[in-house]
Amino acid sequence: MTAALGSEIRVPLPDGKSLRAALSLPAEPGLHPGVVVLHEAYGLNGDIRGIAHRFAENGYVAIAPDLYSHGSKARCLTRVMLDTYTGAGDKTLDDIEATRAALAERPEVDPERIAVVGFCQGGGFALAFAGRGGVQAVAPNYGVVPRRRGSLDNICPVVGSYGGRDRFVGAKEAAKLERALTELGVPHDVKVYENVGHSFMGQHENLLMRLPNPLHPGYSEPEAEDAWRRILDFFARHLG
C-alpha cells in the first residue's frame, strides 16, 4: 500500500476566511504523527505537494497550507513577503497556527506529536513558529533565523540544513542558529552542505536558477537525500 496523493482541503481561520491546503495521508490506518509543510516563495506548487506526499509515505499526516490564500492573492503575497523580510510575521504565524490546529483535530493525528518543516521563506517561518511552542520538532531548510529577541526561547528540537554556496541564507545563518540553540540547551542537528547552494532540496526550476546568482540555487540529489534521512531520523526520535 502507498500513501494517498494530496487532496485539496480548506483550513478554517478565526476571521471566517480559510486557507487552501494540500493534505496527504499515510496508507496504514491508525494514529499518526503530523507535520505542517511550509512552502518557499513559489507557493504551494507541485514540489511542495510532493514533499508532503513523501512525509505521508513515511507515516506522517502532512498538511501544506497555501500562505498566499488568506484573501486576495496579491494582498496575501505582499503581506507574506513583508512578514518574511521584516521579521514580523505575526499574521502569517497565526495562519500557520490555524493549520497546526486543523491538523491536530484530525482523527488520524496524535495531537501530541506534531512537527513543522519549511523551505527558504517557509524555513524562517518554521523557526519563528516553533519558537512559540506547540510543536515537538522543527526542520528549517535554508531558513532565516528570527531576529526578534527571545523568539527562539521556547523552541523545540531542531534539525536544520543549509547550503555552503548560498551567500544569503547559508553558512552564516546556520552558525547563528547553532549558537542560539547551543546557548538555549536545545537538542539540535544543524548541517551545512558545502558544495550546494539555496533550494538544494527542491526540484522546482525557474529562470532565476539558470542565471548567475549569489544564492547558487538548484536541486542536488545526494545532499537532498542526506537531509531527508536526517530529518526523518530526527523526527522519529523526537516524535516517537
C-alpha positions, -999 to 999 in steps of 0.1 A, spaced: 0 0 0 12 35 -7 2 69 8 -27 87 -8 -18 116 -31 -26 150 -16 -62 162 -16 -74 198 -15 -88 209 18 -97 243 34 -82 253 68 -107 275 87 -94 308 101 -106 328 131 -118 357 109 -142 334 89 -119 330 59 -99 299 51 -66 288 36 -63 264 7 -41 234 16 -29 200 4 -34 170 27 -15 138 24 -24 107 44 -4 75 52 -17 43 37 -19 25 70 -47 31 94 -41 42 130 -29 73 149 -1 90 133 23 120 139 16 151 119 37 176 100 30 211 87 49 217 55 56 254 47 64 264 11 91 285 -5 84 319 -21 69 300 -51 39 290 -31 20 257 -28 33 241 -60 38 205 -72 72 203 -55 57 211 -20 28 187 -26 54 160 -34 73 168 -2 40 164 18 33 131 0 68 118 9 61 125 46 29 106 42 48 77 27 69 77 59 39 75 82 30 112 88 -2 130 82 11 160 62 -7 193 55 8 220 33 -10 254 35 -10 280 8 1 310 28 -10 332 -1 -47 322 0 -59 342 30 -78 367 9 -68 381 -25 -36 366 -38 -19 399 -45 -26 412 -10 -16 379 6 16 377 -14 25 412 -4 18 405 33 37 373 35 67 388 17 67 417 41 64 393 70 94 374 56 117 403 52 107 425 81 109 395 106 74 405 120 52 378 106 26 376 133 -3 373 109 14 346 89 23 327 121 -14 329 131 -23 313 98 3 286 105 -12 280 140 -46 276 124 -31 250 101 -15 232 131 -48 232 150 -67 218 120 -41 191 117 -42 183 154 -80 179 153 -79 152 126 -89 117 138 -58 102 122 -34 125 141 -19 123 176 -20 160 186 10 155 209 32 145 180 33 174 155 63 188 137 68 217 113 91 217 83 99 247 60 119 256 30 135 290 23 108 315 33 89 286 49 121 277 68 122 310 85 85 309 94 90 273 107 117 285 131 96 315 143 65 294 147 83 266 166 97 294 189 61 299 201 59 264 214 32 239 205 52 216 182 76 188 191 102 192 164 111 216 136 131 213 104 141 246 88 158 242 55 178 272 44 156 294 66 165 327 81 169 328 119 143 351 135 158 385 145 133 393 173 148 390 208 136 359 226 119 344 195 136 310 200 133 308 238 105 282 237 117 263 206 116 225 203 144 202 190 157 215 156 172 197 126 184 223 100 200 221 66 219 248 47 239 252 15 275 264 19 274 281 -15 243 301 -5 257 336 2 224 349 18 209 320 38 238 297 41 267 291 65 262 323 84 226 316 92 235 280 101 262 293 125 238 318 141 212 290 146 238 267 160 250 293 185 215 302 196 204 265 201 236 257 220 231 286 244 195 275 250 205 239 255 180 227 228 187 194 211 197 201 175 214 189 143 224 218 121 244 209 90 260 229 62 264 211 28 294 228 14 290 220 -23 254 232 -28 235 265 -26 200 275 -19 169 253 -25 191 221 -29 161 200 -17 136 215 -41 131 202 -76 111 233 -88 130 250 -115 127 286 -129 146 311 -149 163 325 -117 181 292 -113 197 295 -147 212 329 -142 243 339 -122 230 341 -86 247 346 -52 222 320 -39 235 294 -63 201 276 -62 194 242 -76 185 206 -66 212 182 -57 201 146 -50 230 134 -28 227 163 -3 189 163 -6 186 127 3 210 130 32 189 159 45 158 138 42 174 110 61 185 133 89 150 149 91 131 116 92 156 101 118 154 133 139 116 134 138 114 97 147 135 103 178 116 133 190 80 125 179 82 87 186 
